[in-house]
Amino acid sequence: MTQSRLDEVLERVKALTPAEQWRLRDVLDVMLEAPRAPAMTEDEFEQEMAREGVMTVPPPITDLSPYARRQPVAIEGEPLSETILRERR
């Protein structure tokens, strides 16, 4: 943009109302904002946390034999989901 065009734009900005100037400023702030990196996936986030030593990621379970004879715990009364639904009504 040449200096004369810039001067013209500045003069027009001065002619705006204060509310219009603030709106222009908001628009310029958005336009000039540095581009953000795309959001991390959950797996990428976990890997980053593990690299920084904030958390550890357990190895995946490959041997399922300890779970082969697992029996569910017997519970008396109504299912928890039913209790939640009833109490929310």
N, CA, C and O atoms as a CHARMM CRD file, in Angstrom:
* protein
*
  356
    1    1 MET  N      0.86300  -1.17600   0.00000 PROA 1      0.00000
    2    1 MET  CA     0.00000   0.00000   0.00000 PROA 1      0.00000
    3    1 MET  C      0.90100   1.22700   0.00000 PROA 1      0.00000
    4    1 MET  O      1.82900   1.33300   0.80200 PROA 1      0.00000
    5    2 THR  N      0.62100   2.12700  -0.88700 PROA 2      0.00000
    6    2 THR  CA     1.43300   3.34300  -0.95500 PROA 2      0.00000
    7    2 THR  C      1.09700   4.25200   0.22300 PROA 2      0.00000
    8    2 THR  O      0.05100   4.11400   0.85700 PROA 2      0.00000
    9    3 GLN  N      1.99400   5.16700   0.49600 PROA 3      0.00000
   10    3 GLN  CA     1.80600   6.07300   1.63700 PROA 3      0.00000
   11    3 GLN  C      0.52700   6.88400   1.48800 PROA 3      0.00000
   12    3 GLN  O     -0.18100   7.09900   2.47100 PROA 3      0.00000
   13    4 SER  N      0.21600   7.34300   0.26900 PROA 4      0.00000
   14    4 SER  CA    -0.98300   8.16300   0.08000 PROA 4      0.00000
   15    4 SER  C     -2.25600   7.35500   0.34600 PROA 4      0.00000
   16    4 SER  O     -3.22000   7.88200   0.90100 PROA 4      0.00000
   17    5 ARG  N     -2.26200   6.08000  -0.04800 PROA 5      0.00000
   18    5 ARG  CA    -3.43300   5.23900   0.23600 PROA 5      0.00000
   19    5 ARG  C     -3.55600   4.98200   1.73400 PROA 5      0.00000
   20    5 ARG  O     -4.66000   4.97200   2.27800 PROA 5      0.00000
   21    6 LEU  N     -2.41600   4.77200   2.40400 PROA 6      0.00000
   22    6 LEU  CA    -2.42900   4.57700   3.84500 PROA 6      0.00000
   23    6 LEU  C     -2.95100   5.81900   4.55000 PROA 6      0.00000
   24    6 LEU  O     -3.75800   5.72100   5.47500 PROA 6      0.00000
   25    7 ASP  N     -2.49600   6.98000   4.11600 PROA 7      0.00000
   26    7 ASP  CA    -2.97800   8.23800   4.70400 PROA 7      0.00000
   27    7 ASP  C     -4.48400   8.39000   4.50600 PROA 7      0.00000
   28    7 ASP  O     -5.19600   8.84900   5.39900 PROA 7      0.00000
   29    8 GLU  N     -4.95600   8.00100   3.32700 PROA 8      0.00000
   30    8 GLU  CA    -6.39400   8.07700   3.04700 PROA 8      0.00000
   31    8 GLU  C     -7.18500   7.16600   3.97800 PROA 8      0.00000
   32    8 GLU  O     -8.22900   7.55300   4.50400 PROA 8      0.00000
   33    9 VAL  N     -6.68000   5.96100   4.17500 PROA 9      0.00000
   34    9 VAL  CA    -7.35800   5.01300   5.07700 PROA 9      0.00000
   35    9 VAL  C     -7.36100   5.56500   6.50100 PROA 9      0.00000
   36    9 VAL  O     -8.38000   5.49600   7.18900 PROA 9      0.00000
   37   10 LEU  N     -6.24500   6.10500   6.94200 PROA 10     0.00000
   38   10 LEU  CA    -6.16800   6.66100   8.29400 PROA 10     0.00000
   39   10 LEU  C     -7.14100   7.82000   8.47700 PROA 10     0.00000
   40   10 LEU  O     -7.76400   7.95200   9.53100 PROA 10     0.00000
   41   11 GLU  N     -7.27000   8.65300   7.46100 PROA 11     0.00000
   42   11 GLU  CA    -8.23300   9.76400   7.55100 PROA 11     0.00000
   43   11 GLU  C     -9.66400   9.24000   7.64200 PROA 11     0.00000
   44   11 GLU  O    -10.48800   9.78000   8.38100 PROA 11     0.00000
   45   12 ARG  N     -9.94700   8.19600   6.89100 PROA 12     0.00000
   46   12 ARG  CA   -11.29400   7.61400   6.95300 PROA 12     0.00000
   47   12 ARG  C    -11.55500   6.97200   8.30900 PROA 12     0.00000
   48   12 ARG  O    -12.67200   7.02700   8.82400 PROA 12     0.00000
   49   13 VAL  N    -10.52100   6.36200   8.88500 PROA 13     0.00000
   50   13 VAL  CA   -10.67700   5.75000  10.21500 PROA 13     0.00000
   51   13 VAL  C    -10.95700   6.83300  11.25200 PROA 13     0.00000
   52   13 VAL  O    -11.77300   6.63200  12.15100 PROA 13     0.00000
   53   14 LYS  N    -10.29400   7.97100  11.13400 PROA 14     0.00000
   54   14 LYS  CA   -10.52500   9.08200  12.06500 PROA 14     0.00000
   55   14 LYS  C    -11.95400   9.60100  11.96900 PROA 14     0.00000
   56   14 LYS  O    -12.49600  10.12300  12.94400 PROA 14     0.00000
   57   15 ALA  N    -12.56800   9.45700  10.78400 PROA 15     0.00000
   58   15 ALA  CA   -13.94100   9.93500  10.58800 PROA 15     0.00000
   59   15 ALA  C    -14.98700   8.97700  11.17000 PROA 15     0.00000
   60   15 ALA  O    -16.16000   9.33100  11.27600 PROA 15     0.00000
   61   16 LEU  N    -14.56800   7.77600  11.54300 PROA 16     0.00000
   62   16 LEU  CA   -15.51100   6.81100  12.10400 PROA 16     0.00000
   63   16 LEU  C    -15.90500   7.21100  13.52100 PROA 16     0.00000
   64   16 LEU  O    -15.18600   7.94400  14.20000 PROA 16     0.00000
   65   17 THR  N    -17.05800   6.71800  13.95000 PROA 17     0.00000
   66   17 THR  CA   -17.46400   6.94200  15.33800 PROA 17     0.00000
   67   17 THR  C    -16.57700   6.09200  16.23800 PROA 17     0.00000
   68   17 THR  O    -15.94600   5.15000  15.76000 PROA 17     0.00000
   69   18 PRO  N    -16.51500   6.40600  17.53100 PROA 18     0.00000
   70   18 PRO  CA   -15.71100   5.57500  18.44100 PROA 18     0.00000
   71   18 PRO  C    -16.13800   4.10300  18.42200 PROA 18     0.00000
   72   18 PRO  O    -15.29200   3.21100  18.48100 PROA 18     0.00000
   73   19 ALA  N    -17.44300   3.85000  18.34000 PROA 19     0.00000
   74   19 ALA  CA   -17.91700   2.47200  18.30600 PROA 19     0.00000
   75   19 ALA  C    -17.43100   1.75900  17.04400 PROA 19     0.00000
   76   19 ALA  O    -17.04400   0.59200  17.09300 PROA 19     0.00000
   77   20 GLU  N    -17.45400   2.46600  15.92000 PROA 20     0.00000
   78   20 GLU  CA   -16.98500   1.87800  14.66400 PROA 20     0.00000
   79   20 GLU  C    -15.47600   1.64100  14.70400 PROA 20     0.00000
   80   20 GLU  O    -14.98600   0.65500  14.15500 PROA 20     0.00000
   81   21 GLN  N    -14.73800   2.55000  15.35700 PROA 21     0.00000
   82   21 GLN  CA   -13.29200   2.36500  15.48400 PROA 21     0.00000
   83   21 GLN  C    -12.97900   1.12700  16.32800 PROA 21     0.00000
   84   21 GLN  O    -12.07200   0.36100  16.00100 PROA 21     0.00000
   85   22 TRP  N    -13.73200   0.93800  17.41100 PROA 22     0.00000
   86   22 TRP  CA   -13.51700  -0.24900  18.24600 PROA 22     0.00000
   87   22 TRP  C    -13.83900  -1.52700  17.46900 PROA 22     0.00000
   88   22 TRP  O    -13.14000  -2.53200  17.59100 PROA 22     0.00000
   89   23 ARG  N    -14.90300  -1.47200  16.67200 PROA 23     0.00000
   90   23 ARG  CA   -15.25800  -2.64500  15.85500 PROA 23     0.00000
   91   23 ARG  C    -14.15000  -2.92300  14.83900 PROA 23     0.00000
   92   23 ARG  O    -13.77500  -4.07700  14.62600 PROA 23     0.00000
   93   24 LEU  N    -13.63000  -1.87300  14.21600 PROA 24     0.00000
   94   24 LEU  CA   -12.51600  -2.03000  13.27600 PROA 24     0.00000
   95   24 LEU  C    -11.30300  -2.62900  13.97900 PROA 24     0.00000
   96   24 LEU  O    -10.62200  -3.49700  13.43300 PROA 24     0.00000
   97   25 ARG  N    -11.04200  -2.15600  15.19100 PROA 25     0.00000
   98   25 ARG  CA    -9.90300  -2.69500  15.94000 PROA 25     0.00000
   99   25 ARG  C    -10.07800  -4.18700  16.21100 PROA 25     0.00000
  100   25 ARG  O     -9.13100  -4.96200  16.07700 PROA 25     0.00000
  101   26 ASP  N    -11.29700  -4.58700  16.59300 PROA 26     0.00000
  102   26 ASP  CA   -11.55800  -6.01000  16.83200 PROA 26     0.00000
  103   26 ASP  C    -11.31500  -6.83000  15.56800 PROA 26     0.00000
  104   26 ASP  O    -10.72200  -7.90700  15.61800 PROA 26     0.00000
  105   27 VAL  N    -11.78100  -6.30400  14.43400 PROA 27     0.00000
  106   27 VAL  CA   -11.58900  -7.01900  13.16900 PROA 27     0.00000
  107   27 VAL  C    -10.10600  -7.12000  12.83700 PROA 27     0.00000
  108   27 VAL  O     -9.63800  -8.18300  12.42900 PROA 27     0.00000
  109   28 LEU  N     -9.36600  -6.03600  13.00600 PROA 28     0.00000
  110   28 LEU  CA    -7.92500  -6.05400  12.72800 PROA 28     0.00000
  111   28 LEU  C     -7.18500  -7.00100  13.66700 PROA 28     0.00000
  112   28 LEU  O     -6.26300  -7.69900  13.24500 PROA 28     0.00000
  113   29 ASP  N     -7.58600  -7.02800  14.94000 PROA 29     0.00000
  114   29 ASP  CA    -6.95400  -7.94900  15.88200 PROA 29     0.00000
  115   29 ASP  C     -7.11300  -9.39000  15.42600 PROA 29     0.00000
  116   29 ASP  O     -6.17200 -10.18000  15.50400 PROA 29     0.00000
  117   30 VAL  N     -8.30200  -9.72800  14.95200 PROA 30     0.00000
  118   30 VAL  CA    -8.54600 -11.09200  14.47300 PROA 30     0.00000
  119   30 VAL  C     -7.72600 -11.36600  13.21400 PROA 30     0.00000
  120   30 VAL  O     -7.13700 -12.43700  13.07100 PROA 30     0.00000
  121   31 MET  N     -7.69300 -10.39300  12.30400 PROA 31     0.00000
  122   31 MET  CA    -6.95300 -10.58300  11.05800 PROA 31     0.00000
  123   31 MET  C     -5.45100 -10.72900  11.29800 PROA 31     0.00000
  124   31 MET  O     -4.77900 -11.48000  10.59100 PROA 31     0.00000
  125   32 LEU  N     -4.92400 -10.01500  12.29100 PROA 32     0.00000
  126   32 LEU  CA    -3.48200 -10.01900  12.53700 PROA 32     0.00000
  127   32 LEU  C     -3.04900 -11.06400  13.54800 PROA 32     0.00000
  128   32 LEU  O     -1.85600 -11.21300  13.81600 PROA 32     0.00000
  129   33 GLU  N     -3.99100 -11.78000  14.10400 PROA 33     0.00000
  130   33 GLU  CA    -3.66700 -12.80600  15.09700 PROA 33     0.00000
  131   33 GLU  C     -2.80700 -13.88400  14.45300 PROA 33     0.00000
  132   33 GLU  O     -3.05400 -14.30400  13.32200 PROA 33     0.00000
  133   34 ALA  N     -1.80200 -14.32000  15.18700 PROA 34     0.00000
  134   34 ALA  CA    -0.92000 -15.37000  14.66500 PROA 34     0.00000
  135   34 ALA  C     -1.72800 -16.65100  14.47200 PROA 34     0.00000
  136   34 ALA  O     -2.57000 -16.98600  15.30500 PROA 34     0.00000
  137   35 PRO  N     -1.47700 -17.35900  13.38500 PROA 35     0.00000
  138   35 PRO  CA    -2.22000 -18.60600  13.17700 PROA 35     0.00000
  139   35 PRO  C     -1.90400 -19.59200  14.28000 PROA 35     0.00000
  140   35 PRO  O     -0.75800 -19.73900  14.70600 PROA 35     0.00000
  141   36 ARG  N     -2.94400 -20.26100  14.73100 PROA 36     0.00000
  142   36 ARG  CA    -2.78100 -21.22800  15.82100 PROA 36     0.00000
  143   36 ARG  C     -2.50500 -22.60400  15.25400 PROA 36     0.00000
  144   36 ARG  O     -2.96300 -22.96100  14.16900 PROA 36     0.00000
  145   37 ALA  N     -1.75500 -23.35300  16.00800 PROA 37     0.00000
  146   37 ALA  CA    -1.50900 -24.73800  15.61500 PROA 37     0.00000
  147   37 ALA  C     -2.81500 -25.52000  15.76500 PROA 37     0.00000
  148   37 ALA  O     -3.60900 -25.23600  16.66100 PROA 37     0.00000
  149   38 PRO  N     -3.03400 -26.49100  14.90400 PROA 38     0.00000
  150   38 PRO  CA    -4.26300 -27.26900  15.03600 PROA 38     0.00000
  151   38 PRO  C     -4.30100 -27.98400  16.38400 PROA 38     0.00000
  152   38 PRO  O     -3.26400 -28.34200  16.94300 PROA 38     0.00000
  153   39 ALA  N     -5.49400 -28.18100  16.88600 PROA 39     0.00000
  154   39 ALA  CA    -5.65700 -28.82700  18.18900 PROA 39     0.00000
  155   39 ALA  C     -5.11500 -30.25300  18.14000 PROA 39     0.00000
  156   39 ALA  O     -5.23000 -30.94700  17.13000 PROA 39     0.00000
  157   40 MET  N     -4.52400 -30.66800  19.25300 PROA 40     0.00000
  158   40 MET  CA    -3.97600 -32.01600  19.33700 PROA 40     0.00000
  159   40 MET  C     -5.10200 -33.02800  19.52000 PROA 40     0.00000
  160   40 MET  O     -6.14200 -32.73100  20.10700 PROA 40     0.00000
  161   41 THR  N     -4.86600 -34.21800  19.00700 PROA 41     0.00000
  162   41 THR  CA    -5.78500 -35.31000  19.29400 PROA 41     0.00000
  163   41 THR  C     -5.49700 -35.78900  20.71000 PROA 41     0.00000
  164   41 THR  O     -4.49300 -35.40600  21.31100 PROA 41     0.00000
  165   42 GLU  N     -6.37300 -36.62100  21.23200 PROA 42     0.00000
  166   42 GLU  CA    -6.16800 -37.12300  22.59000 PROA 42     0.00000
  167   42 GLU  C     -4.89000 -37.94800  22.67500 PROA 42     0.00000
  168   42 GLU  O     -4.15600 -37.86400  23.66000 PROA 42     0.00000
  169   43 ASP  N     -4.62500 -38.74300  21.64800 PROA 43     0.00000
  170   43 ASP  CA    -3.40500 -39.55600  21.64600 PROA 43     0.00000
  171   43 ASP  C     -2.15500 -38.67800  21.60100 PROA 43     0.00000
  172   43 ASP  O     -1.18200 -38.94600  22.30500 PROA 43     0.00000
  173   44 GLU  N     -2.17900 -37.63000  20.77300 PROA 44     0.00000
  174   44 GLU  CA    -1.03800 -36.71200  20.69900 PROA 44     0.00000
  175   44 GLU  C     -0.82700 -36.01500  22.03600 PROA 44     0.00000
  176   44 GLU  O      0.30900 -35.81200  22.46400 PROA 44     0.00000
  177   45 PHE  N     -1.93000 -35.64700  22.69800 PROA 45     0.00000
  178   45 PHE  CA    -1.83900 -34.99100  24.00400 PROA 45     0.00000
  179   45 PHE  C     -1.19300 -35.93000  25.02300 PROA 45     0.00000
  180   45 PHE  O     -0.31200 -35.51900  25.77900 PROA 45     0.00000
  181   46 GLU  N     -1.63200 -37.19200  25.04300 PROA 46     0.00000
  182   46 GLU  CA    -1.05000 -38.16200  25.97400 PROA 46     0.00000
  183   46 GLU  C      0.43600 -38.36100  25.69800 PROA 46     0.00000
  184   46 GLU  O      1.23200 -38.44700  26.63300 PROA 46     0.00000
  185   47 GLN  N      0.81800 -38.43400  24.42300 PROA 47     0.00000
  186   47 GLN  CA     2.23000 -38.60000  24.07600 PROA 47     0.00000
  187   47 GLN  C      3.05200 -37.40100  24.53600 PROA 47     0.00000
  188   47 GLN  O      4.16500 -37.56400  25.03800 PROA 47     0.00000
  189   48 GLU  N      2.51200 -36.20700  24.36800 PROA 48     0.00000
  190   48 GLU  CA     3.20400 -34.99700  24.80800 PROA 48     0.00000
  191   48 GLU  C      3.37300 -34.97900  26.31900 PROA 48     0.00000
  192   48 GLU  O      4.43900 -34.63200  26.82600 PROA 48     0.00000
  193   49 MET  N      2.32200 -35.35300  27.03300 PROA 49     0.00000
  194   49 MET  CA     2.40000 -35.39800  28.50200 PROA 49     0.00000
  195   49 MET  C      3.41400 -36.44500  28.95200 PROA 49     0.00000
  196   49 MET  O      4.14400 -36.22000  29.91700 PROA 49     0.00000
  197   50 ALA  N      3.46700 -37.57600  28.27100 PROA 50     0.00000
  198   50 ALA  CA     4.43400 -38.61900  28.61500 PROA 50     0.00000
  199   50 ALA  C      5.85500 -38.14300  28.33500 PROA 50     0.00000
  200   50 ALA  O      6.76100 -38.39800  29.12700 PROA 50     0.00000
  201   51 ARG  N      6.05500 -37.45100  27.21000 PROA 51     0.00000
  202   51 ARG  CA     7.39200 -36.91200  26.88000 PROA 51     0.00000
  203   51 ARG  C      7.86800 -35.93600  27.94800 PROA 51     0.00000
  204   51 ARG  O      9.04900 -35.91300  28.29200 PROA 51     0.00000
  205   52 GLU  N      6.94800 -35.13100  28.47000 PROA 52     0.00000
  206   52 GLU  CA     7.31500 -34.14400  29.48300 PROA 52     0.00000
  207   52 GLU  C      7.42200 -34.75200  30.87100 PROA 52     0.00000
  208   52 GLU  O      7.82300 -34.07000  31.81400 PROA 52     0.00000
  209   53 GLY  N      7.06700 -36.03300  31.01100 PROA 53     0.00000
  210   53 GLY  CA     7.15700 -36.70900  32.29400 PROA 53     0.00000
  211   53 GLY  C      6.02600 -36.38000  33.24400 PROA 53     0.00000
  212   53 GLY  O      6.12300 -36.66600  34.43700 PROA 53     0.00000
  213   54 VAL  N      4.95600 -35.78500  32.74400 PROA 54     0.00000
  214   54 VAL  CA     3.82000 -35.41700  33.59000 PROA 54     0.00000
  215   54 VAL  C      2.97800 -36.64100  33.90500 PROA 54     0.00000
  216   54 VAL  O      2.40700 -36.74500  34.99100 PROA 54     0.00000
  217   55 MET  N      2.90100 -37.56900  32.95700 PROA 55     0.00000
  218   55 MET  CA     2.12700 -38.78700  33.18100 PROA 55     0.00000
  219   55 MET  C      2.82200 -39.94700  32.49200 PROA 55     0.00000
  220   55 MET  O      3.66100 -39.76100  31.61000 PROA 55     0.00000
  221   56 THR  N      2.45800 -41.12900  32.90800 PROA 56     0.00000
  222   56 THR  CA     2.98300 -42.31400  32.25200 PROA 56     0.00000
  223   56 THR  C      1.83500 -42.99100  31.51800 PROA 56     0.00000
  224   56 THR  O      0.68800 -42.96400  31.96400 PROA 56     0.00000
  225   57 VAL  N      2.15900 -43.58100  30.41500 PROA 57     0.00000
  226   57 VAL  CA     1.15900 -44.29700  29.63100 PROA 57     0.00000
  227   57 VAL  C      1.43400 -45.78000  29.80500 PROA 57     0.00000
  228   57 VAL  O      2.50000 -46.25900  29.41700 PROA 57     0.00000
  229   58 PRO  N      0.48000 -46.52600  30.39000 PROA 58     0.00000
  230   58 PRO  CA     0.71200 -47.95600  30.59800 PROA 58     0.00000
  231   58 PRO  C      0.73800 -48.68200  29.25300 PROA 58     0.00000
  232   58 PRO  O      0.09200 -48.26200  28.29300 PROA 58     0.00000
  233   59 PRO  N      1.48700 -49.76500  29.20400 PROA 59     0.00000
  234   59 PRO  CA     1.52000 -50.52000  27.95000 PROA 59     0.00000
  235   59 PRO  C      0.14900 -51.16100  27.69300 PROA 59     0.00000
  236   59 PRO  O     -0.58500 -51.44600  28.63900 PROA 59     0.00000
  237   60 PRO  N     -0.19400 -51.38500  26.44200 PROA 60     0.00000
  238   60 PRO  CA    -1.49200 -51.99000  26.15600 PROA 60     0.00000
  239   60 PRO  C     -1.55200 -53.42600  26.67300 PROA 60     0.00000
  240   60 PRO  O     -0.53600 -54.12000  26.72400 PROA 60     0.00000
  241   61 ILE  N     -2.73000 -53.85600  27.04600 PROA 61     0.00000
  242   61 ILE  CA    -2.93300 -55.22400  27.53500 PROA 61     0.00000
  243   61 ILE  C     -2.96800 -56.14400  26.32800 PROA 61     0.00000
  244   61 ILE  O     -3.81500 -55.99800  25.44700 PROA 61     0.00000
  245   62 THR  N     -2.04100 -57.09200  26.29600 PROA 62     0.00000
  246   62 THR  CA    -1.99600 -58.03800  25.18000 PROA 62     0.00000
  247   62 THR  C     -2.39700 -59.43600  25.60800 PROA 62     0.00000
  248   62 THR  O     -2.89000 -60.21700  24.79500 PROA 62     0.00000
  249   63 ASP  N     -2.18800 -59.76100  26.88600 PROA 63     0.00000
  250   63 ASP  CA    -2.54400 -61.08900  27.39200 PROA 63     0.00000
  251   63 ASP  C     -3.86800 -60.98700  28.13600 PROA 63     0.00000
  252   63 ASP  O     -3.92500 -60.45100  29.24300 PROA 63     0.00000
  253   64 LEU  N     -4.92800 -61.50100  27.52800 PROA 64     0.00000
  254   64 LEU  CA    -6.25300 -61.41200  28.14000 PROA 64     0.00000
  255   64 LEU  C     -6.61800 -62.64700  28.95500 PROA 64     0.00000
  256   64 LEU  O     -7.73700 -62.73400  29.46100 PROA 64     0.00000
  257   65 SER  N     -5.70100 -63.60800  29.09600 PROA 65     0.00000
  258   65 SER  CA    -6.01900 -64.84200  29.81500 PROA 65     0.00000
  259   65 SER  C     -6.43600 -64.61100  31.27600 PROA 65     0.00000
  260   65 SER  O     -7.29900 -65.34600  31.75600 PROA 65     0.00000
  261   66 PRO  N     -5.87400 -63.62700  32.01900 PROA 66     0.00000
  262   66 PRO  CA    -6.34500 -63.43100  33.38800 PROA 66     0.00000
  263   66 PRO  C     -7.82500 -63.02300  33.46900 PROA 66     0.00000
  264   66 PRO  O     -8.44700 -63.14900  34.52400 PROA 66     0.00000
  265   67 TYR  N     -8.36700 -62.55200  32.39200 PROA 67     0.00000
  266   67 TYR  CA    -9.75100 -62.08300  32.39100 PROA 67     0.00000
  267   67 TYR  C    -10.72700 -63.11800  31.83400 PROA 67     0.00000
  268   67 TYR  O    -11.93300 -62.87500  31.79800 PROA 67     0.00000
  269   68 ALA  N    -10.21600 -64.26900  31.40200 PROA 68     0.00000
  270   68 ALA  CA   -11.05700 -65.27200  30.73400 PROA 68     0.00000
  271   68 ALA  C    -12.16300 -65.80300  31.64400 PROA 68     0.00000
  272   68 ALA  O    -13.28200 -66.02400  31.18200 PROA 68     0.00000
  273   69 ARG  N    -11.87300 -66.00900  32.91800 PROA 69     0.00000
  274   69 ARG  CA   -12.87100 -66.58700  33.83700 PROA 69     0.00000
  275   69 ARG  C    -13.50900 -65.54500  34.75500 PROA 69     0.00000
  276   69 ARG  O    -14.07300 -65.88900  35.79400 PROA 69     0.00000
  277   70 ARG  N    -13.42000 -64.31600  34.38100 PROA 70     0.00000
  278   70 ARG  CA   -13.96200 -63.24200  35.21200 PROA 70     0.00000
  279   70 ARG  C    -15.47700 -63.36000  35.30800 PROA 70     0.00000
  280   70 ARG  O    -16.16300 -63.58000  34.31000 PROA 70     0.00000
  281   71 GLN  N    -15.97700 -63.21200  36.51100 PROA 71     0.00000
  282   71 GLN  CA   -17.41400 -63.25100  36.75200 PROA 71     0.00000
  283   71 GLN  C    -17.86400 -61.87900  37.24500 PROA 71     0.00000
  284   71 GLN  O    -17.21500 -61.29200  38.11100 PROA 71     0.00000
  285   72 PRO  N    -18.96400 -61.36200  36.70600 PROA 72     0.00000
  286   72 PRO  CA   -19.43300 -60.06600  37.19400 PROA 72     0.00000
  287   72 PRO  C    -19.88200 -60.16100  38.65500 PROA 72     0.00000
  288   72 PRO  O    -20.34100 -61.20900  39.11100 PROA 72     0.00000
  289   73 VAL  N    -19.74300 -59.06600  39.36300 PROA 73     0.00000
  290   73 VAL  CA   -20.15100 -59.00700  40.76100 PROA 73     0.00000
  291   73 VAL  C    -21.67200 -58.91000  40.81800 PROA 73     0.00000
  292   73 VAL  O    -22.28000 -58.09100  40.12800 PROA 73     0.00000
  293   74 ALA  N    -22.27100 -59.75100  41.64300 PROA 74     0.00000
  294   74 ALA  CA   -23.72600 -59.72200  41.78600 PROA 74     0.00000
  295   74 ALA  C    -24.11500 -58.52500  42.65400 PROA 74     0.00000
  296   74 ALA  O    -23.55300 -58.32100  43.73000 PROA 74     0.00000
  297   75 ILE  N    -25.06500 -57.75100  42.18700 PROA 75     0.00000
  298   75 ILE  CA   -25.50900 -56.56200  42.89700 PROA 75     0.00000
  299   75 ILE  C    -27.00300 -56.65800  43.12500 PROA 75     0.00000
  300   75 ILE  O    -27.76100 -57.04800  42.23700 PROA 75     0.00000
  301   76 GLU  N    -27.41500 -56.29500  44.33300 PROA 76     0.00000
  302   76 GLU  CA   -28.83800 -56.32100  44.65200 PROA 76     0.00000
  303   76 GLU  C    -29.43400 -54.94400  44.39100 PROA 76     0.00000
  304   76 GLU  O    -28.73700 -53.93300  44.47100 PROA 76     0.00000
  305   77 GLY  N    -30.72000 -54.90900  44.08000 PROA 77     0.00000
  306   77 GLY  CA   -31.39500 -53.64300  43.85500 PROA 77     0.00000
  307   77 GLY  C    -31.42500 -53.28600  42.37700 PROA 77     0.00000
  308   77 GLY  O    -31.00400 -54.05400  41.51200 PROA 77     0.00000
  309   78 GLU  N    -31.94100 -52.08800  42.12800 PROA 78     0.00000
  310   78 GLU  CA   -32.07900 -51.66500  40.73400 PROA 78     0.00000
  311   78 GLU  C    -30.74000 -51.23100  40.15200 PROA 78     0.00000
  312   78 GLU  O    -29.83800 -50.86000  40.90200 PROA 78     0.00000
  313   79 PRO  N    -30.59400 -51.27100  38.83500 PROA 79     0.00000
  314   79 PRO  CA   -29.35000 -50.82700  38.20600 PROA 79     0.00000
  315   79 PRO  C    -29.08700 -49.33800  38.49100 PROA 79     0.00000
  316   79 PRO  O    -30.01700 -48.55100  38.66600 PROA 79     0.00000
  317   80 LEU  N    -27.83500 -48.98600  38.53100 PROA 80     0.00000
  318   80 LEU  CA   -27.44800 -47.60500  38.81300 PROA 80     0.00000
  319   80 LEU  C    -28.07000 -46.63900  37.80900 PROA 80     0.00000
  320   80 LEU  O    -28.49300 -45.54600  38.18600 PROA 80     0.00000
  321   81 SER  N    -28.12900 -47.02900  36.54200 PROA 81     0.00000
  322   81 SER  CA   -28.71400 -46.15000  35.53200 PROA 81     0.00000
  323   81 SER  C    -30.17400 -45.84400  35.84300 PROA 81     0.00000
  324   81 SER  O    -30.63200 -44.72100  35.63100 PROA 81     0.00000
  325   82 GLU  N    -30.89800 -46.82700  36.33900 PROA 82     0.00000
  326   82 GLU  CA   -32.30700 -46.60800  36.71800 PROA 82     0.00000
  327   82 GLU  C    -32.40200 -45.66400  37.91300 PROA 82     0.00000
  328   82 GLU  O    -33.28800 -44.81000  37.95900 PROA 82     0.00000
  329   83 THR  N    -31.50300 -45.81000  38.87100 PROA 83     0.00000
  330   83 THR  CA   -31.49500 -44.92600  40.04100 PROA 83     0.00000
  331   83 THR  C    -31.26600 -43.47600  39.60800 PROA 83     0.00000
  332   83 THR  O    -31.94200 -42.56300  40.08100 PROA 83     0.00000
  333   84 ILE  N    -30.30400 -43.27900  38.70300 PROA 84     0.00000
  334   84 ILE  CA   -29.99800 -41.92400  38.23000 PROA 84     0.00000
  335   84 ILE  C    -31.20600 -41.32400  37.51100 PROA 84     0.00000
  336   84 ILE  O    -31.56300 -40.17100  37.75300 PROA 84     0.00000
  337   85 LEU  N    -31.83100 -42.09700  36.63500 PROA 85     0.00000
  338   85 LEU  CA   -32.99600 -41.60700  35.90400 PROA 85     0.00000
  339   85 LEU  C    -34.13700 -41.24200  36.86300 PROA 85     0.00000
  340   85 LEU  O    -34.78800 -40.21000  36.70200 PROA 85     0.00000
  341   86 ARG  N    -34.36800 -42.10200  37.85800 PROA 86     0.00000
  342   86 ARG  CA   -35.44900 -41.85200  38.81600 PROA 86     0.00000
  343   86 ARG  C    -35.18400 -40.58400  39.62100 PROA 86     0.00000
  344   86 ARG  O    -36.09900 -39.79000  39.83800 PROA 86     0.00000
  345   87 GLU  N    -33.94500 -40.38400  40.06400 PROA 87     0.00000
  346   87 GLU  CA   -33.62100 -39.22400  40.89200 PROA 87     0.00000
  347   87 GLU  C    -33.62300 -37.92000  40.09600 PROA 87     0.00000
  348   87 GLU  O    -33.81400 -36.84800  40.67100 PROA 87     0.00000
  349   88 ARG  N    -33.41900 -37.99700  38.80700 PROA 88     0.00000
  350   88 ARG  CA   -33.43100 -36.78300  37.98100 PROA 88     0.00000
  351   88 ARG  C    -34.84300 -36.30300  37.64500 PROA 88     0.00000
  352   88 ARG  O    -35.03800 -35.15900  37.23700 PROA 88     0.00000
  353   89 ARG  N    -35.79500 -37.16700  37.81600 PROA 89     0.00000
  354   89 ARG  CA   -37.18500 -36.77400  37.50700 PROA 89     0.00000
  355   89 ARG  C    -37.78400 -35.93900  38.58300 PROA 89     0.00000
  356   89 ARG  O    -38.94000 -35.53000  38.47600 PROA 89     0.00000
